[in-house]
Amino acid sequence: MMKLVGLTGGIGSGKTTVAKIWADLGAFVMDADQTAKTLMTTDPELIAGLKAAFGEAVYTSDGSLNRPYLAQEAFEKGRVEELNRLVHPAVYRETDRLIGVQREKGTPVFVKEAALLLKHGRPAMLDVVVLCEAGEAVRKARVQARDGHNEAHISQRMAQQKGLFEALDPQRDIIIENNGTREELHQKARAVWAELIS
């Protein structure tokens, strides 16, 4: 039986590192954000929905997504929820498809990695939810080192996620505390993996 695992956590919490470790150990990892970006240019139903909602200008003449235009329409005009209502069903459809494919292959663990995994409650299909946590100062330092963004930009991104993970206590099964070294995170990720496949 393939285990379905949700992996979440705020920016700089280490969830992407944990996902990579698990992928190396044999998991199939679906990055929900990356999947959403891909579907915006490959899923005919989603493309039609985006054009209907935001206008033909949402795509350039070569068919690629006009990201600056969409960002302006969605974020600056307060239409993010409208965008999410179009994108989320497409991501769910793709999740179901990938689960089917990986089940056929005999993959032991399917991981859905998403920052907003539990925003609208815990998805019923998940067997286990893992939350990566780290202190705010630690996360800021990591993101600064990784992306080179200034503190104001990082604080703004963290503010967008504020309160999202604090309210997740009843919805998560395992917490990976990641305030230490990379080696410690690797050890913890492997220990959780052993629990997942046992």
N, C-alpha and C positions, 0 to 999 in steps of 0.2 A: 504493500500500500504506500503510495506516494504521500508524503506529509506536506500540507500547504501552510506556509509560514509567511506572516506579515512582518516586515522589518521597517521600523520607523524611528524618527529622532530629528531633532532640530539641526540647523546648519552648524557644522563643526563638531557634531556629536560622535562622528566616527562610523556612521551606519554604512557608508560606501566602502570603507575599509573592511568592515565585517562582511559585507556582501561579497567582496573580492576573495576573502579568505574562504568563505563557504563555497564559492564557485570553484576554487582550486581543489576543494575537498569532494566535489561531485554534485553540488547543487546546480539547478538552473535558476539564474537570477533574472527577473524581469524588472528593469528600471522603469517605473510608471511614468516619470517625467519625460524620459527619452522616447518611450513608446508613444506618448501623447503627441510629441513633436513629429514623429515619423508618420503617425496616422493622419495628421493634418494635411499631409501631401500625398497620402496613398489610399485613404479610405473614401470611396466615392460618396457615401452617405454623409460623412462628416464634412467633406468639401462642399457639398451642396448646401448643407445646413449653415456653414460659416458664410457662404456667399449670400444666402437668403437673409441672414441676420445682420451681417456687417457690410454687405455690398461687394460687388465684383472686384473692387480695389484691394480686397484682402489677399488676392493672388496677383503676382506679376505676370507679364506676358509669357514668360517661359514656364509658368505653372508652379513656381516656388512661392512659398508663403511670404507675404509682405509683413514681416515681423514688426517693424517700427509702426506701421499703420495699425496693425491689430493691437499692439501694446497701447497705442494712443486711444483707440476706440474702447478697449476693454478697461484699462486701468485709469486713464485720465477722465473718462466719462462715466465711471462707476458701473460698468457693464460686465464685471468679472464673473458674477454668478450666472449671467446669461451665457457667457463663454463656457463656463464649467458644465452647464446643463447640456451643452452640445458635445463637449469633449469626453466627459465621464462615461456616458453609455458606450462610446466607441472603444474606450480603454477597457471597460468591462467585457465587451464582446471579444476583444483581442486576448484578454486574460483567459477567458473560457477556452478559446481556441488553443492557446499555448499550453494550458493545463492538459487538454486532450492529447496534444502532440507529445508532451513530456511523459505523460502516463504510459502511452504506447511504447515509448523508448525505455521505460523502466527506471526513469530518473528517481532517486530516493527522496529528494527534497526540492520542492518548488518554492522559491522565495519571491514575494512581491515587495520590492523596495519602494517606499513612497513617503515623503514628508507628511502628506495630508491623508495618510492611510485611514485614520480614525476620525477624520473631521465630521463625518455624518454618521458616526457610530461604527461599531466593529462589523466588518463584512462577515456574513454568515458562513461563507465557504472556508474561512481560515481555521486551521486546527490550533495554531499557536501564534501569539503576537509577541514580538521581541522589540523592546524599546531601548535605544542607546541614549545614555544621558551623560552630560558633562557640565561642569560649572560654567557660568557665563563668561568669566575672564579667560578660562582655558579655551573655550570655543572661539572667542574673539581672536585670541592670539593665533590659533590654528588657521582660521579663515584668512587672517591677514598674511600669514606666512605662505599659505597656499595660493591665494588669489591676488595678493598685492593690493586689495581694496583698502581705502582709508576707513578710519574707525566710524565715521558718520554713516557711510554706506552700509557697513556691517551691522551697526546698531539699528538702522532702518529695516534691514532684512530680518533681524531678530525680533523687532517689534511686530512685524507682520505675522510672526509665528507665536507671539506672546499668548500664554494661556492655553495654547493648543495641546501641549504635552502634560502640563500640570493636572489637567482634568482627566487624564487617561487611566488613572489607577485601576479602576475596575475592569478596564478593557484589555490590559496587557497581562501577559503570563510570566514573562522573564524580563529582567532589567539587566543591561550590561553597563556598568558604571565605567566611564572612560575618562578619568581624570589623571591617569598615570602615563606610563611610557607606551610606545608602539608595541614593544615586546609583551607588556602586560595585556594589552588589548588582544594581541594574537592568542595568548594563552586563554583568555576568557572566551574568545570567539570559538576556539577549538573545544573548550569544555562544554559550551552550549551546543555545539554541533554534535558532540558525543551523546548529549541528552536527546537531541532531536532524532537521531537515527537509532536510538536504543529501543 
